[in-house]
């Protein structure tokens, strides 16, 4: 399985743990960031993951943020 992963600054630690677990299970994961607790513009990460998934229909997306709401709204604005 191919995954694209992204997170905001509040969710990056959980994203990193989930990415590690997916890789341990043998899945291919492209981590699109963020990779620190420094404040970021989370819609960029949500949109990046959504664009990758839309372009690769056999893939899955993993998005993590502090509330789970903002990043999903950003991702859902991407067609496909």
C-alpha positions in Angstrom: 0.0 0.0 0.0 1.2 3.5 -0.8 0.5 6.3 1.6 1.0 10.1 1.7 1.2 11.6 5.1 1.0 15.1 6.5 0.4 16.9 9.7 0.3 20.3 11.4 2.7 21.2 14.2 0.3 19.8 16.8 0.1 16.4 15.1 3.6 15.8 13.8 4.6 13.5 16.6 1.6 11.2 16.1 2.1 11.4 12.3 5.7 10.3 12.8 4.6 7.3 15.0 1.9 6.3 12.5 4.3 6.6 9.5 6.8 4.4 11.4 4.2 1.8 12.1 3.0 1.7 8.4 6.6 1.3 7.2 7.1 -1.5 9.8 4.0 -3.2 8.3 5.7 -3.0 4.9 3.8 -0.1 3.4 5.4 2.7 1.3 4.9 6.1 2.9 5.9 9.5 1.5 6.0 11.9 4.5 5.1 15.4 3.3 5.7 17.1 6.7 5.6 19.0 8.9 8.5 17.6 11.0 8.6 19.8 14.1 6.4 21.6 16.6 7.1 25.0 14.9 3.9 26.7 13.9 2.9 26.0 10.3 0.2 26.8 7.8 -1.7 23.5 8.1 -3.9 23.9 5.0 -0.7 23.6 2.8 0.0 20.1 4.2 -3.6 19.0 3.9 -3.8 20.2 0.3 -0.4 18.6 -0.6 -1.5 15.2 0.7 -4.9 15.5 -1.1 -3.2 16.4 -4.4 -0.9 13.4 -4.2 -3.8 11.0 -3.4 -6.0 12.5 -6.2 -3.1 11.9 -8.6 -2.5 8.4 -7.4 -5.9 6.7 -7.0 -4.5 3.5 -5.6 -2.9 5.4 -2.6 -4.2 6.5 0.8 -3.8 9.7 2.7 -2.9 10.2 6.4 -3.5 13.6 7.9 -3.1 14.5 11.5 -3.7 17.8 13.2 -4.5 19.1 16.7 -8.3 19.1 16.2 -8.6 16.9 13.1 -10.9 19.5 11.6 -8.9 22.2 9.9 -6.5 19.9 7.9 -9.4 17.7 6.7 -11.3 20.8 5.5 -8.2 21.8 3.5 -7.9 18.3 2.0 -11.5 18.1 1.1 -11.3 21.2 -1.0 -9.0 19.3 -3.5 -11.0 17.7 -6.3 -10.7 13.9 -6.5 
